Amino acid sequence: MSSQRAWPVYQRRCGWNALLAERESIQELRGNQSADVIVIGAGYTGLAAARRAAKLAPAARVIVLDASTIGEGNPGRNSGFLLEISLANDADPQAVGRMAACNRLIADAMQEIVRLVQQHDIDCGLVRTGTYRAAAGETGVAALHRYQAFLDAANLPYERLAQNDIHARLGTRFYQEGLYSPHCYLVQPAALARGLADAMPEGVSLFENSPAMAIRRRNNVWNVQTPEGNATAPLLIVANNAFCTRLGIGRARIVAIYTYAGLTDPLRPSALVELGSDANWGLLPAHRLGSTLRRTKDGRLLIRSMYGYEKEADNAAIAADLESALLQRFPQVPGLGIAHVWSGATGYTLHGGPLWGRLEPGLFVSAGCNGGGVVKGTLFGRLLADLAFDGDVPNVAALFGQAAWMPPEPFRKIGFRIVSALERSSGKAEV
């Protein structure tokens, strides 16, 4: 299994990470290293797997490889929503029992994150704010009502919001109606990623700027090649999401999808008074192609919108579209310039299920996270380490689904473009 480029190289720095001090004491993998476990990817999944492996085998050496510096990779490039219950696209009012089991696992993983933040005093702004979901057009409203039906069936609390309610809280009249759910934390994702990486237990060696270029198995031992060295171990955990395909894993089941985010500088007090009563909030679109919004505690606005297939679009061109979408929602705030624009890649699978489990002797994979990656990734990483060490694990495929086969190129790309065009047309009011 090999690839010339098995990791993303982004056009721009992550805006969240740019707000933090420069990361110091970075260790790169050089020469030949041996371990008991190798983890590819120091995201939430990979770190959870490494943390769990170290607990299950305290005498073991665990090597974690990441292609970039912590906070600059995909884990720091998300919007910072930590959901305690299933995503709207996952929610099924006809399968309340299964969804309840998923939610229990997700909630437990969320509490693990809270405990780690508190135990290690990680300064990442973690706070349980709840989350808004809102719809601007008919398609979005229909999706919102489907999610409401799931919440009703699952007996989960929420609050219905009319347009005037949303305006009073968030300062926008863009949306027709919405819901507020208490089951969400918000966080500065790059700061959380850094804090978790720095809190790894003894026995875990983290190497940054050390991308996995190729993997192979020989004599029951896995070898991982990096630009400056090699690492060997009998157990290999691959947790680099969409980029596992570049290592020869999941090519028929996962594609990389790029999303784009813009973050303003802190707004002036005169502008903040126009933004409603809630000073720290997050809003998820009812329609999956809609825009995600956040207002941060320090008075910034974030918007995440638009999707690209397997290739990062020109960030300079994207910036104008993001600023336009933000102004549509807050026309009363003049001069809403975007200070930071960046992209992030995630792994898309058909029907949203992960590629998860043991693929070959000693090879364990968790990839294809279609959103909610901080909490679900933490859960899947922990369970994957349990599986690698022959522990009892729930039936992940039965609970969360599994990545389905997709046709080869060029049919896959053509199909994606057709479906995306139809989705954009039906949900254009949400963008």
Secondary structure as a PSIPRED ss2 file (coil, helix, strand):
# PSIPRED VFORMAT (PSIPRED V4.0)

   1 M C   1.000  0.000  0.000
   2 S E   0.000  0.000  1.000
   3 S C   1.000  0.000  0.000
   4 Q C   1.000  0.000  0.000
   5 R C   1.000  0.000  0.000
   6 A C   1.000  0.000  0.000
   7 W C   1.000  0.000  0.000
   8 P C   1.000  0.000  0.000
   9 V C   1.000  0.000  0.000
  10 Y C   1.000  0.000  0.000
  11 Q C   1.000  0.000  0.000
  12 R C   1.000  0.000  0.000
  13 R C   1.000  0.000  0.000
  14 C C   1.000  0.000  0.000
  15 G H   0.000  1.000  0.000
  16 W H   0.000  1.000  0.000
  17 N H   0.000  1.000  0.000
  18 A H   0.000  1.000  0.000
  19 L C   1.000  0.000  0.000
  20 L C   1.000  0.000  0.000
  21 A C   1.000  0.000  0.000
  22 E C   1.000  0.000  0.000
  23 R C   1.000  0.000  0.000
  24 E C   1.000  0.000  0.000
  25 S C   1.000  0.000  0.000
  26 I C   1.000  0.000  0.000
  27 Q C   1.000  0.000  0.000
  28 E C   1.000  0.000  0.000
  29 L C   1.000  0.000  0.000
  30 R C   1.000  0.000  0.000
  31 G E   0.000  0.000  1.000
  32 N E   0.000  0.000  1.000
  33 Q E   0.000  0.000  1.000
  34 S E   0.000  0.000  1.000
  35 A C   1.000  0.000  0.000
  36 D C   1.000  0.000  0.000
  37 V E   0.000  0.000  1.000
  38 I E   0.000  0.000  1.000
  39 V E   0.000  0.000  1.000
  40 I E   0.000  0.000  1.000
  41 G C   1.000  0.000  0.000
  42 A C   1.000  0.000  0.000
  43 G C   1.000  0.000  0.000
  44 Y H   0.000  1.000  0.000
  45 T H   0.000  1.000  0.000
  46 G H   0.000  1.000  0.000
  47 L H   0.000  1.000  0.000
  48 A H   0.000  1.000  0.000
  49 A H   0.000  1.000  0.000
  50 A H   0.000  1.000  0.000
  51 R H   0.000  1.000  0.000
  52 R H   0.000  1.000  0.000
  53 A H   0.000  1.000  0.000
  54 A H   0.000  1.000  0.000
  55 K H   0.000  1.000  0.000
  56 L H   0.000  1.000  0.000
  57 A C   1.000  0.000  0.000
  58 P C   1.000  0.000  0.000
  59 A C   1.000  0.000  0.000
  60 A C   1.000  0.000  0.000
  61 R C   1.000  0.000  0.000
  62 V E   0.000  0.000  1.000
  63 I E   0.000  0.000  1.000
  64 V E   0.000  0.000  1.000
  65 L E   0.000  0.000  1.000
  66 D C   1.000  0.000  0.000
  67 A C   1.000  0.000  0.000
  68 S C   1.000  0.000  0.000
  69 T C   1.000  0.000  0.000
  70 I C   1.000  0.000  0.000
  71 G C   1.000  0.000  0.000
  72 E C   1.000  0.000  0.000
  73 G C   1.000  0.000  0.000
  74 N H   0.000  1.000  0.000
  75 P H   0.000  1.000  0.000
  76 G H   0.000  1.000  0.000
  77 R C   1.000  0.000  0.000
  78 N C   1.000  0.000  0.000
  79 S C   1.000  0.000  0.000
  80 G C   1.000  0.000  0.000
  81 F E   0.000  0.000  1.000
  82 L E   0.000  0.000  1.000
  83 L E   0.000  0.000  1.000
  84 E C   1.000  0.000  0.000
  85 I C   1.000  0.000  0.000
  86 S C   1.000  0.000  0.000
  87 L C   1.000  0.000  0.000
  88 A C   1.000  0.000  0.000
  89 N C   1.000  0.000  0.000
  90 D C   1.000  0.000  0.000
  91 A C   1.000  0.000  0.000
  92 D C   1.000  0.000  0.000
  93 P C   1.000  0.000  0.000
  94 Q C   1.000  0.000  0.000
  95 A C   1.000  0.000  0.000
  96 V H   0.000  1.000  0.000
  97 G H   0.000  1.000  0.000
  98 R H   0.000  1.000  0.000
  99 M H   0.000  1.000  0.000
 100 A H   0.000  1.000  0.000
 101 A H   0.000  1.000  0.000
 102 C H   0.000  1.000  0.000
 103 N H   0.000  1.000  0.000
 104 R H   0.000  1.000  0.000
 105 L H   0.000  1.000  0.000
 106 I H   0.000  1.000  0.000
 107 A H   0.000  1.000  0.000
 108 D H   0.000  1.000  0.000
 109 A H   0.000  1.000  0.000
 110 M H   0.000  1.000  0.000
 111 Q H   0.000  1.000  0.000
 112 E H   0.000  1.000  0.000
 113 I H   0.000  1.000  0.000
 114 V H   0.000  1.000  0.000
 115 R H   0.000  1.000  0.000
 116 L H   0.000  1.000  0.000
 117 V H   0.000  1.000  0.000
 118 Q H   0.000  1.000  0.000
 119 Q H   0.000  1.000  0.000
 120 H C   1.000  0.000  0.000
 121 D C   1.000  0.000  0.000
 122 I C   1.000  0.000  0.000
 123 D C   1.000  0.000  0.000
 124 C C   1.000  0.000  0.000
 125 G C   1.000  0.000  0.000
 126 L C   1.000  0.000  0.000
 127 V E   0.000  0.000  1.000
 128 R E   0.000  0.000  1.000
 129 T C   1.000  0.000  0.000
 130 G C   1.000  0.000  0.000
 131 T E   0.000  0.000  1.000
 132 Y E   0.000  0.000  1.000
 133 R E   0.000  0.000  1.000
 134 A E   0.000  0.000  1.000
 135 A E   0.000  0.000  1.000
 136 A C   1.000  0.000  0.000
 137 G C   1.000  0.000  0.000
 138 E H   0.000  1.000  0.000
 139 T H   0.000  1.000  0.000
 140 G H   0.000  1.000  0.000
 141 V H   0.000  1.000  0.000
 142 A H   0.000  1.000  0.000
 143 A H   0.000  1.000  0.000
 144 L H   0.000  1.000  0.000
 145 H H   0.000  1.000  0.000
 146 R H   0.000  1.000  0.000
 147 Y H   0.000  1.000  0.000
 148 Q H   0.000  1.000  0.000
 149 A H   0.000  1.000  0.000
 150 F H   0.000  1.000  0.000
 151 L H   0.000  1.000  0.000
 152 D H   0.000  1.000  0.000
 153 A H   0.000  1.000  0.000
 154 A C   1.000  0.000  0.000
 155 N C   1.000  0.000  0.000
 156 L C   1.000  0.000  0.000
 157 P C   1.000  0.000  0.000
 158 Y C   1.000  0.000  0.000
 159 E E   0.000  0.000  1.000
 160 R E   0.000  0.000  1.000
 161 L E   0.000  0.000  1.000
 162 A E   0.000  0.000  1.000
 163 Q H   0.000  1.000  0.000
 164 N H   0.000  1.000  0.000
 165 D H   0.000  1.000  0.000
 166 I H   0.000  1.000  0.000
 167 H H   0.000  1.000  0.000
 168 A H   0.000  1.000  0.000
 169 R H   0.000  1.000  0.000
 170 L H   0.000  1.000  0.000
 171 G C   1.000  0.000  0.000
 172 T C   1.000  0.000  0.000
 173 R C   1.000  0.000  0.000
 174 F C   1.000  0.000  0.000
 175 Y C   1.000  0.000  0.000
 176 Q C   1.000  0.000  0.000
 177 E E   0.000  0.000  1.000
 178 G E   0.000  0.000  1.000
 179 L E   0.000  0.000  1.000
 180 Y E   0.000  0.000  1.000
 181 S E   0.000  0.000  1.000
 182 P C   1.000  0.000  0.000
 183 H C   1.000  0.000  0.000
 184 C E   0.000  0.000  1.000
 185 Y E   0.000  0.000  1.000
 186 L E   0.000  0.000  1.000
 187 V C   1.000  0.000  0.000
 188 Q C   1.000  0.000  0.000
 189 P H   0.000  1.000  0.000
 190 A H   0.000  1.000  0.000
 191 A H   0.000  1.000  0.000
 192 L H   0.000  1.000  0.000
 193 A H   0.000  1.000  0.000
 194 R H   0.000  1.000  0.000
 195 G H   0.000  1.000  0.000
 196 L H   0.000  1.000  0.000
 197 A H   0.000  1.000  0.000
 198 D H   0.000  1.000  0.000
 199 A C   1.000  0.000  0.000
 200 M C   1.000  0.000  0.000
 201 P C   1.000  0.000  0.000
 202 E C   1.000  0.000  0.000
 203 G C   1.000  0.000  0.000
 204 V E   0.000  0.000  1.000
 205 S E   0.000  0.000  1.000
 206 L E   0.000  0.000  1.000
 207 F E   0.000  0.000  1.000
 208 E C   1.000  0.000  0.000
 209 N C   1.000  0.000  0.000
 210 S C   1.000  0.000  0.000
 211 P C   1.000  0.000  0.000
 212 A C   1.000  0.000  0.000
 213 M C   1.000  0.000  0.000
 214 A E   0.000  0.000  1.000
 215 I E   0.000  0.000  1.000
 216 R E   0.000  0.000  1.000
 217 R E   0.000  0.000  1.000
 218 R E   0.000  0.000  1.000
 219 N C   1.000  0.000  0.000
 220 N C   1.000  0.000  0.000
 221 V E   0.000  0.000  1.000
 222 W E   0.000  0.000  1.000
 223 N E   0.000  0.000  1.000
 224 V E   0.000  0.000  1.000
 225 Q E   0.000  0.000  1.000
 226 T E   0.000  0.000  1.000
 227 P C   1.000  0.000  0.000
 228 E C   1.000  0.000  0.000
 229 G E   0.000  0.000  1.000
 230 N E   0.000  0.000  1.000
 231 A E   0.000  0.000  1.000
 232 T E   0.000  0.000  1.000
 233 A E   0.000  0.000  1.000
 234 P C   1.000  0.000  0.000
 235 L E   0.000  0.000  1.000
 236 L E   0.000  0.000  1.000
 237 I E   0.000  0.000  1.000
 238 V E   0.000  0.000  1.000
 239 A C   1.000  0.000  0.000
 240 N C   1.000  0.000  0.000
 241 N H   0.000  1.000  0.000
 242 A H   0.000  1.000  0.000
 243 F H   0.000  1.000  0.000
 244 C H   0.000  1.000  0.000
 245 T H   0.000  1.000  0.000
 246 R H   0.000  1.000  0.000
 247 L H   0.000  1.000  0.000
 248 G C   1.000  0.000  0.000
 249 I C   1.000  0.000  0.000
 250 G C   1.000  0.000  0.000
 251 R C   1.000  0.000  0.000
 252 A C   1.000  0.000  0.000
 253 R C   1.000  0.000  0.000
 254 I C   1.000  0.000  0.000
 255 V E   0.000  0.000  1.000
 256 A E   0.000  0.000  1.000
 257 I E   0.000  0.000  1.000
 258 Y E   0.000  0.000  1.000
 259 T E   0.000  0.000  1.000
 260 Y E   0.000  0.000  1.000
 261 A E   0.000  0.000  1.000
 262 G E   0.000  0.000  1.000
 263 L E   0.000  0.000  1.000
 264 T E   0.000  0.000  1.000
 265 D C   1.000  0.000  0.000
 266 P C   1.000  0.000  0.000
 267 L C   1.000  0.000  0.000
 268 R C   1.000  0.000  0.000
 269 P H   0.000  1.000  0.000
 270 S H   0.000  1.000  0.000
 271 A H   0.000  1.000  0.000
 272 L H   0.000  1.000  0.000
 273 V C   1.000  0.000  0.000
 274 E C   1.000  0.000  0.000
 275 L C   1.000  0.000  0.000
 276 G C   1.000  0.000  0.000
 277 S C   1.000  0.000  0.000
 278 D C   1.000  0.000  0.000
 279 A C   1.000  0.000  0.000
 280 N C   1.000  0.000  0.000
 281 W E   0.000  0.000  1.000
 282 G E   0.000  0.000  1.000
 283 L E   0.000  0.000  1.000
 284 L E   0.000  0.000  1.000
 285 P E   0.000  0.000  1.000
 286 A C   1.000  0.000  0.000
 287 H C   1.000  0.000  0.000
 288 R C   1.000  0.000  0.000
 289 L C   1.000  0.000  0.000
 290 G C   1.000  0.000  0.000
 291 S C   1.000  0.000  0.000
 292 T E   0.000  0.000  1.000
 293 L E   0.000  0.000  1.000
 294 R E   0.000  0.000  1.000
 295 R E   0.000  0.000  1.000
 296 T C   1.000  0.000  0.000
 297 K C   1.000  0.000  0.000
 298 D C   1.000  0.000  0.000
 299 G C   1.000  0.000  0.000
 300 R C   1.000  0.000  0.000
 301 L E   0.000  0.000  1.000
 302 L E   0.000  0.000  1.000
 303 I E   0.000  0.000  1.000
 304 R E   0.000  0.000  1.000
 305 S E   0.000  0.000  1.000
 306 M E   0.000  0.000  1.000
 307 Y E   0.000  0.000  1.000
 308 G E   0.000  0.000  1.000
 309 Y E   0.000  0.000  1.000
 310 E C   1.000  0.000  0.000
 311 K C   1.000  0.000  0.000
 312 E C   1.000  0.000  0.000
 313 A C   1.000  0.000  0.000
 314 D C   1.000  0.000  0.000
 315 N H   0.000  1.000  0.000
 316 A H   0.000  1.000  0.000
 317 A H   0.000  1.000  0.000
 318 I H   0.000  1.000  0.000
 319 A H   0.000  1.000  0.000
 320 A H   0.000  1.000  0.000
 321 D H   0.000  1.000  0.000
 322 L H   0.000  1.000  0.000
 323 E H   0.000  1.000  0.000
 324 S H   0.000  1.000  0.000
 325 A H   0.000  1.000  0.000
 326 L H   0.000  1.000  0.000
 327 L H   0.000  1.000  0.000
 328 Q H   0.000  1.000  0.000
 329 R H   0.000  1.000  0.000
 330 F C   1.000  0.000  0.000
 331 P C   1.000  0.000  0.000
 332 Q C   1.000  0.000  0.000
 333 V C   1.000  0.000  0.000
 334 P C   1.000  0.000  0.000
 335 G C   1.000  0.000  0.000
 336 L C   1.000  0.000  0.000
 337 G C   1.000  0.000  0.000
 338 I E   0.000  0.000  1.000
 339 A E   0.000  0.000  1.000
 340 H E   0.000  0.000  1.000
 341 V E   0.000  0.000  1.000
 342 W E   0.000  0.000  1.000
 343 S E   0.000  0.000  1.000
 344 G E   0.000  0.000  1.000
 345 A E   0.000  0.000  1.000
 346 T E   0.000  0.000  1.000
 347 G E   0.000  0.000  1.000
 348 Y E   0.000  0.000  1.000
 349 T C   1.000  0.000  0.000
 350 L H   0.000  1.000  0.000
 351 H H   0.000  1.000  0.000
 352 G H   0.000  1.000  0.000
 353 G C   1.000  0.000  0.000
 354 P C   1.000  0.000  0.000
 355 L E   0.000  0.000  1.000
 356 W E   0.000  0.000  1.000
 357 G E   0.000  0.000  1.000
 358 R E   0.000  0.000  1.000
 359 L E   0.000  0.000  1.000
 360 E E   0.000  0.000  1.000
 361 P C   1.000  0.000  0.000
 362 G C   1.000  0.000  0.000
 363 L E   0.000  0.000  1.000
 364 F E   0.000  0.000  1.000
 365 V E   0.000  0.000  1.000
 366 S E   0.000  0.000  1.000
 367 A E   0.000  0.000  1.000
 368 G C   1.000  0.000  0.000
 369 C C   1.000  0.000  0.000
 370 N C   1.000  0.000  0.000
 371 G C   1.000  0.000  0.000
 372 G C   1.000  0.000  0.000
 373 G H   0.000  1.000  0.000
 374 V H   0.000  1.000  0.000
 375 V H   0.000  1.000  0.000
 376 K H   0.000  1.000  0.000
 377 G H   0.000  1.000  0.000
 378 T H   0.000  1.000  0.000
 379 L H   0.000  1.000  0.000
 380 F H   0.000  1.000  0.000
 381 G H   0.000  1.000  0.000
 382 R H   0.000  1.000  0.000
 383 L H   0.000  1.000  0.000
 384 L H   0.000  1.000  0.000
 385 A H   0.000  1.000  0.000
 386 D H   0.000  1.000  0.000
 387 L H   0.000  1.000  0.000
 388 A H   0.000  1.000  0.000
 389 F C   1.000  0.000  0.000
 390 D C   1.000  0.000  0.000
 391 G C   1.000  0.000  0.000
 392 D C   1.000  0.000  0.000
 393 V C   1.000  0.000  0.000
 394 P C   1.000  0.000  0.000
 395 N C   1.000  0.000  0.000
 396 V H   0.000  1.000  0.000
 397 A H   0.000  1.000  0.000
 398 A H   0.000  1.000  0.000
 399 L H   0.000  1.000  0.000
 400 F H   0.000  1.000  0.000
 401 G C   1.000  0.000  0.000
 402 Q C   1.000  0.000  0.000
 403 A C   1.000  0.000  0.000
 404 A C   1.000  0.000  0.000
 405 W C   1.000  0.000  0.000
 406 M C   1.000  0.000  0.000
 407 P C   1.000  0.000  0.000
 408 P C   1.000  0.000  0.000
 409 E C   1.000  0.000  0.000
 410 P C   1.000  0.000  0.000
 411 F H   0.000  1.000  0.000
 412 R H   0.000  1.000  0.000
 413 K H   0.000  1.000  0.000
 414 I H   0.000  1.000  0.000
 415 G H   0.000  1.000  0.000
 416 F H   0.000  1.000  0.000
 417 R H   0.000  1.000  0.000
 418 I H   0.000  1.000  0.000
 419 V H   0.000  1.000  0.000
 420 S H   0.000  1.000  0.000
 421 A H   0.000  1.000  0.000
 422 L H   0.000  1.000  0.000
 423 E H   0.000  1.000  0.000
 424 R H   0.000  1.000  0.000
 425 S H   0.000  1.000  0.000
 426 S H   0.000  1.000  0.000
 427 G C   1.000  0.000  0.000
 428 K H   0.000  1.000  0.000
 429 A H   0.000  1.000  0.000
 430 E H   0.000  1.000  0.000
 431 V C   1.000  0.000  0.000
